[in-house]
Amino acid sequence: MAALLPRATKRLRLSPSTDSVCHGCRRAFASSIRHGQQQQPAPSQHVSQSDKTTHFGFKTVAEELKASRVRTVFSSVAANYDTMNDLMSLGIHRLWKDHFVRSLNPGIRLTSATTSSPQSATGQTILDIAGGTGDIALRMLDHATTINRDNATSVIISDINPEMLAEGRKRFATSPYYSTTTTSPNRRVSFLEANAEDLSAIESNSIDLYTVAFGIRNFTHKQVALQEAFRVLKPGGVFACLEFTPRLSNPIMNGIYKRWSFGAIPLIGQVVAADRESYQYLVESIERFPSQAEFAGMIEDAGFIVPGKERGDGGDLEGGWEDLSLGIAAIHKGVKPA
């Protein structure tokens, strides 16, 4: 990546001719520099009161500051989030999300064998983390209703950012899943402002399906969030994640993709949303996300069974995920043991 980023380093050098500079002046100049350096406070006294740091894009920040910075970024992009996703991915993100939902097949199909089942009357309870604008939740409910004829499955949309949840409420205000009328109340979707690393508002073993799409790379402690996902899921419940990957397997395509990401996306953010910095962070956050094999290993470490996984000769995890569009994004799944 260093080769793709602008070179901003400038070198300062003294003139090779030093005859005009007296030795006394040079000694005084050096002494003043040493004195100034002694007056500078230690950097750690100003960066953070905590010794623990994490990454915020390519920057290093104190752990306790990351969540607030991520919240600020998504507050800034909330109103233009869906439009920007279309521009950044040329609309392909919609195909990824459609495939993601179809692969999960949410809802419980009613058949003669299931009509008498107590579970069929209640449907599934789905938790969509970092659900923000509600595009995944809406797809889930549409699929459950139209494909599986399930009118009972419900979705909890959870996000740390209230502005993103506000966009989700706007989306569902005109849907058949969030009626507020007293004559026909229909609340198959609810909204929860929460940090994915602390889902104390949700009972253990209460969720059938946990989804997170393009959100987990922004979490400060991803392993903690995975452990919370494991806690809230029922035995046999499914964890499913759709996320960008840090690099493509093909080096040539990876180079083209990186040039597009770091060159075009921040510029589009500046032109369309008047916010280059936030979209620069979004690109950098992808670069800092674990590889497919690393993230599949993290899911397994949280206690999940990773479908389709294999172990290579070196013991490294191979498989257990589905690459999309040459590996620009990937779908990861984990099943909580029954």
C-alpha positions, 0 to 999 in steps of 0.5 A: 500500500505504501507504493500507492500512497502519495509520498509526502516526505521532504528531506532537509539538508545543510549546505555543503559549504560550511565555511561561512558558519562559525563554530561558535554559532553552530554550538549555540544553535545545537545547544538551543535545539537540545534545550527546546527538546528538553522542554517538550512534554512526553507525547504519552502525556497528551495522547491518552490517559490509557496505555491501550491503543487501537487503530482508527483507519491508519491512525493510532488512537486510545481504545476509549476514543475509537467508538466515539470517533466511529460514531462521529463518522457514521453520524456524518455519512448517515444521510448519504450512506446508501447513495454513497454505497451505490457510488463506491461499489457501482451498485454491486453491494446490492447484489452482495446483500441480496445473495447474503440474505438468500444464503441465510434463507430467513424465516420458517417455511410453513408446511403441513409438517410445521403448521402445528409447530409452536416455533412456526407460530412465533417465527425467528428472532433475528438480530441485525447488528450495525443495521443502521439504515435497515437495508439488510433487515428489510431484505430479511423480512421480505424474504421470510414473508414472500419466500417462506410465507412466514409473517411472524419472523421479526428483526431487531436492528441494533446500531451504536449510532442514533443517526443511522437508526433514524435512517432505518426508522424512515425506511420502515415507516413506509413498509408493511412491517412497522405499522403504528396504527392502533387498529392493526399494530404490526411491529416485526422490526424494533430498534436498539441503540447499543454497542455490539461489544455489550448487548446486555439488553438482549437475553442469552440464548434468545436469538436465532440469527445474528447478522452484521453487514459491513459493520464489524470492521469498525468495532474496537474489540472484534473478538469481544463482539464475537463472544457477545454474538455467541452468548445471545444466539440460541444453541444451533443459532447462526452468526453471519457476517458480510464484510469487505476484505483487505486484499484480493487474491489476484495481485493485478486486480488487487492493485487496480482495486486499491487504486480505485479505493484510495483514489476515487472513493475519498474524492467521491465522498468529497464531491457528493457528501462534502466529507472526504475524511469520513470516506478516507477512514472507511477505505482505511478501515477495510485495509486494517481488517483481518484476512478471510483466514484470520477472521474465520479463525476468530469466529472459531475461537469465539466458540462457533463451528465454522462450516466448510473449514479445512486445515492446511498442511501448516495448520492454518485455516483454509475455507470456511468463507465465501468470496464475492466479486474476486474477493472484494467482500466475503461472507463468514458464518458460524454455528453455535453448537447445539 
